[in-house]
């Protein structure tokens, strides 16, 4: 039953407006009709005073005589092709085969229920099952050995306090692309405008890109290094000398800290490990395929979201935007991300080493 928040006087003022066919009469107005009927007022006078049709007043009074209630009778309507039992079976199948397409689910449903079902019918049935089609998140593939190592690493570092994690200097690389041409995933048009050039989604086959290295801690943002192309171990050592060491001195000011980087080949090369050992830099041992454990990945996500909003058109604009957004990251945000590391470890342990939502 549809509820109305209007008084009877407001309803009478709006009574000149024609109601849509099949719209239920408000309960307040039906109650007024029954009250006047019980006082002995004729149906014609009730209809005239409330500006309703005589048939409407007659039906409400007739229902009150038969059942003693003034509620709206539930409409019959057309029965659905799939009943509640069929929907439960459909829901079990969708949850078991989450990556199946709607066409594959429709083919299965036609064979299982022995009914003629269309793709649109299955779409509506999936929504009735309180399910919805989403774009799946991209996560790195983890084999059993990697999951086991992530699980053991999380258990070994679970006793670290937030203050301990704040002594870590987090570093990582990320790729940024010029987003020119990717605007227009959705377009408002008519059916006839499908070949209108203004309705096309333009895309670039190989957009210009930049590689970015950066480091951060709970104390603040470190230096940023931007270059084109790939990087090897020799160039990575130069980046550490020119950017990591000054950032370490500026952020920690002589206090002991731990350097973190992932297991990329330039990071684990023998000359890189030898350079770190000679410099007496303590390095945090890191499990493979674990970007969800590093808070700097969230920084990259924030900056890329800003890039999608600003949409720089050239490499020079892209670099300027990256540096500007990098410097605009507030320190409370960094403290919040670093403080979330213990919760990330608990999630990894709970999932037995599998990928998490971070």
C-alpha positions in Angstrom: 0.0 0.0 0.0 1.4 3.4 -1.0 1.6 5.9 1.8 0.6 9.6 1.5 1.8 12.3 3.9 -1.0 14.7 3.0 -3.9 15.8 5.2 -7.5 15.3 4.2 -7.8 19.0 3.4 -4.7 18.9 1.2 -6.1 15.9 -0.6 -9.4 17.7 -1.2 -7.5 20.6 -2.6 -5.7 18.3 -5.0 -8.8 16.3 -5.9 -9.3 18.2 -9.1 -6.1 16.6 -10.4 -7.0 13.4 -12.1 -5.4 10.3 -10.5 -3.7 7.7 -12.6 -5.7 4.6 -13.4 -5.2 1.9 -10.7 -3.8 4.3 -8.1 -4.9 3.3 -4.6 -7.0 5.7 -2.6 -5.1 6.9 0.5 -6.0 5.1 3.8 -7.0 8.4 5.4 -9.6 9.1 2.6 -10.9 5.5 2.8 -11.3 5.8 6.5 -13.2 9.0 6.0 -15.6 7.3 3.6 -16.3 4.5 6.0 -16.9 6.9 8.9 -19.4 8.9 6.9 -21.1 5.6 5.7 -21.4 4.5 9.3 -23.1 7.8 10.2 -25.8 7.1 7.5 -24.6 9.4 4.8 -25.5 8.2 1.3 -22.8 7.0 -1.1 -23.7 9.7 -3.6 -23.3 12.5 -1.0 -20.0 11.0 0.1 -18.7 10.9 -3.5 -19.8 14.4 -4.1 -18.3 15.9 -0.9 -14.9 14.1 -1.5 -15.0 14.7 -5.2 -14.7 11.0 -6.0 -16.5 8.8 -8.4 -19.5 6.9 -7.1 -18.1 3.6 -8.2 -14.9 4.2 -6.1 -16.9 5.0 -3.0 -19.2 1.9 -3.6 -16.2 -0.4 -4.0 -14.6 0.8 -0.8 -17.9 0.4 1.2 -18.5 -3.0 -0.4 -15.1 -4.2 0.7 -15.7 -2.9 4.2 -19.0 -4.8 4.3 -17.5 -8.1 3.2 -14.2 -8.2 5.1 -14.5 -5.4 7.7 -11.2 -3.8 6.5 -10.4 -0.8 4.4 -7.0 -2.1 3.1 -6.4 -2.3 -0.6 -6.9 -5.7 -2.2 -3.7 -7.1 -3.5 -3.7 -7.1 -7.3 -3.7 -10.4 -9.1 -1.5 -9.6 -12.1 0.3 -12.0 -14.3 2.2 -14.8 -12.5 6.0 -14.8 -12.9 7.6 -17.6 -15.0 10.0 -18.5 -12.2 8.6 -19.0 -8.8 10.4 -18.7 -5.4 11.8 -22.3 -5.6 13.2 -21.6 -9.1 14.8 -18.4 -7.9 16.5 -20.2 -5.1 18.0 -22.6 -7.6 19.0 -19.8 -9.9 20.7 -18.0 -7.0 22.7 -21.1 -6.1 23.8 -21.5 -9.7 24.9 -17.9 -10.0 26.9 -17.9 -6.8 28.5 -21.2 -7.8 29.4 -20.0 -11.3 30.1 -16.3 -10.6 32.0 -15.7 -13.8 29.3 -17.1 -16.1 27.8 -14.8 -18.7 24.0 -14.0 -18.7 23.7 -16.0 -22.0 25.4 -19.0 -20.3 23.0 -18.7 -17.3 20.0 -18.4 -19.7 21.1 -21.6 -21.5 21.4 -23.5 -18.2 18.1 -22.2 -17.0 16.2 -23.3 -20.1 17.6 -26.8 -19.7 17.2 -27.0 -15.9 13.7 -25.5 -15.6 12.4 -26.8 -19.0 10.9 -23.4 -19.8 11.2 -20.9 -22.5 13.3 -18.1 -21.0 14.9 -15.0 -22.6 18.0 -13.1 -21.6 15.9 -10.2 -20.3 13.9 -12.6 -18.1 17.0 -14.0 -16.6 18.3 -10.4 -16.0 15.2 -9.6 -14.1 15.3 -12.9 -12.2 18.9 -12.2 -11.1 17.9 -8.9 -9.7 15.0 -10.6 -7.9 17.6 -12.9 -6.3 19.3 -9.7 -4.9 22.2 -10.2 -7.2 23.7 -7.7 -9.7 26.3 -7.9 -12.4 29.5 -6.0 -11.5 32.9 -5.5 -13.1 35.3 -7.8 -11.2 38.3 -6.2 -9.5 41.7 -7.0 -10.8 43.9 -8.8 -8.4 47.3 -10.6 -8.9 47.3 -14.3 -9.4 48.5 -16.2 -6.3 49.5 -19.8 -6.3 49.5 -22.0 -3.3 53.2 -21.3 -2.4 52.7 -17.5 -2.6 49.6 -17.7 -0.5 51.4 -19.8 2.1 54.3 -17.3 2.2 52.0 -14.3 2.5 50.2 -16.1 5.4 53.4 -16.8 7.2 54.7 -13.3 6.6 51.5 -11.7 8.0 51.7 -13.9 11.1 55.3 -13.0 11.7 54.7 -9.3 11.5 51.3 -9.3 13.2 53.0 -8.3 16.5 54.4 -5.1 15.0 52.7 -2.0 16.5 51.5 1.0 14.5 54.5 2.9 15.9 56.8 0.3 14.4 55.1 0.5 11.0 55.6 4.3 11.1 59.3 3.7 10.9 59.0 2.1 7.4 59.9 4.1 4.3 57.5 2.7 1.6 58.5 2.9 -2.0 57.1 1.7 -5.3 56.8 2.3 -9.1 53.7 2.9 -11.1 52.8 3.6 -14.7 50.7 6.7 -15.7 49.2 7.1 -19.1 47.8 10.1 -21.0 44.1 9.6 -20.9 43.3 11.5 -24.1 40.8 9.6 -26.1 39.2 7.4 -23.4 36.5 9.9 -22.7 33.0 8.8 -23.7 32.4 5.3 -22.4 28.7 6.3 -22.1 26.9 8.5 -24.5 23.4 10.0 -24.7 22.0 9.5 -28.2 19.0 8.2 -30.2 19.0 4.8 -32.0 19.6 6.6 -35.3 22.7 8.4 -34.0 24.8 5.3 -33.5 27.1 6.3 -36.5 27.3 9.9 -35.6 31.0 10.8 -35.1 30.2 12.8 -31.9 28.9 9.5 -30.4 32.1 7.5 -30.9 34.3 6.4 -28.1 37.8 7.4 -29.2 40.8 5.4 -28.0 44.5 5.5 -28.5 46.3 2.2 -29.3 49.5 3.0 -27.5 49.1 6.1 -25.4 52.1 8.1 -24.1 53.0 7.0 -20.6 55.4 7.8 -17.8 57.0 5.6 -15.1 57.0 7.1 -11.6 59.0 6.1 -8.6 58.1 7.5 -5.2 58.5 6.9 -1.5 56.4 7.9 1.5 56.1 7.3 5.3 53.7 8.4 8.0 55.9 11.5 8.5 55.3 12.8 4.9 55.8 12.4 1.2 59.3 11.6 -0.1 60.9 12.5 -3.4 59.4 11.7 -6.8 61.3 10.4 -9.9 59.7 10.3 -13.3 61.1 8.8 -16.5 60.1 7.3 -19.8 60.6 3.6 -20.6 61.8 0.8 -18.4 64.4 0.7 -15.6 67.2 -1.7 -14.8 69.2 -2.3 -11.7 71.9 0.3 -12.5 69.3 3.1 -13.0 67.4 1.9 -10.0 70.5 2.3 -7.8 70.8 5.9 -9.2 67.2 6.6 -8.2 67.9 5.3 -4.7 71.0 7.5 -4.4 69.4 10.6 -5.7 65.9 10.3 -4.2 65.6 7.6 -1.6 68.6 8.7 0.6 67.7 12.4 0.7 64.0 11.5 1.5 65.2 9.2 4.3 67.3 11.9 5.9 64.5 14.5 5.5 61.6 12.4 6.8 63.4 10.6 9.7 66.2 13.0 10.5 68.7 10.4 11.7 66.1 8.1 13.4 66.3 4.4 12.5 64.0 3.4 9.7 63.3 0.4 7.5 63.2 0.6 3.7 60.5 -1.3 1.8 60.3 -2.2 -1.9 58.7 -5.1 -3.7 60.4 -8.0 -5.4 60.8 -6.6 -8.9 63.9 -7.7 -10.8 65.8 -4.4 -10.4 65.1 -4.5 -6.7 66.3 -8.1 -6.1 69.3 -7.9 -8.4 72.6 -8.8 -6.8 74.2 -5.4 -7.4 71.1 -3.7 -5.8 71.3 -5.9 -2.7 75.0 -5.4 -2.5 74.6 -1.6 -2.7 71.9 -1.7 0.1 74.2 -3.8 2.2 77.1 -1.5 1.8 75.0 1.5 2.7 73.8 -0.5 5.8 70.2 0.1 4.8 67.8 -2.2 6.6 65.3 -3.7 4.1 61.9 -5.1 5.0 61.6 -8.6 3.6 58.5 -8.5 1.3 56.3 -11.4 0.1 55.7 -11.7 -3.7 52.6 -10.4 -5.4 51.5 -8.4 -2.4 50.5 -4.9 -3.5 47.5 -5.0 -1.1 49.9 -4.9 1.9 51.6 -1.7 0.9 49.9 1.7 1.7 51.7 3.5 -1.2 49.5 1.6 -3.6 46.6 3.6 -2.2 48.6 6.8 -3.0 48.9 5.7 -6.6 45.2 5.0 -6.7 44.4 8.4 -5.4 46.6 10.2 -7.9 45.3 8.2 -10.8 41.7 9.1 -9.8 42.8 12.7 -9.9 44.3 12.2 -13.3 41.1 10.8 -14.6 39.3 14.0 -13.4 41.9 16.4 -14.7 42.6 14.5 -17.9 46.0 15.9 -19.0 46.5 15.9 -22.8 50.3 15.8 -23.1 53.2 14.1 -21.3 54.3 17.5 -19.9 50.9 18.2 -18.4 50.7 14.6 -17.1 54.1 15.0 -15.3 53.1 18.4 -13.8 49.8 17.0 -12.6 51.4 14.0 -11.0 53.9 16.2 -9.1 51.2 18.6 -8.0 48.9 15.8 -6.7 51.8 14.1 -5.0 52.6 17.2 -3.0 48.9 17.7 -2.1 48.6 14.4 -0.2 48.0 15.4 3.4 49.9 13.9 6.3 46.7 12.7 8.2 46.0 10.6 5.1 49.4 9.0 5.2 49.0 8.3 9.0 45.7 6.7 8.2 47.1 4.4 5.5 50.1 3.3 7.6 47.9 2.6 10.6 45.8 0.3 8.4 48.7 -2.2 7.9 47.9 -4.3 11.0 44.3 -4.7 9.7 45.6 -5.7 6.3 47.7 -8.4 8.0 44.7 -9.7 9.9 42.7 -9.9 6.6 45.5 -11.8 4.9 45.5 -14.3 7.8 41.8 -14.6 7.7 41.9 -15.4 4.0 44.7 -17.8 4.4 47.1 -15.7 2.3 44.7 -14.9 -0.6 44.3 -11.4 -2.1 42.4 -8.8 0.0 40.2 -5.8 -0.7 42.9 -3.2 0.0 
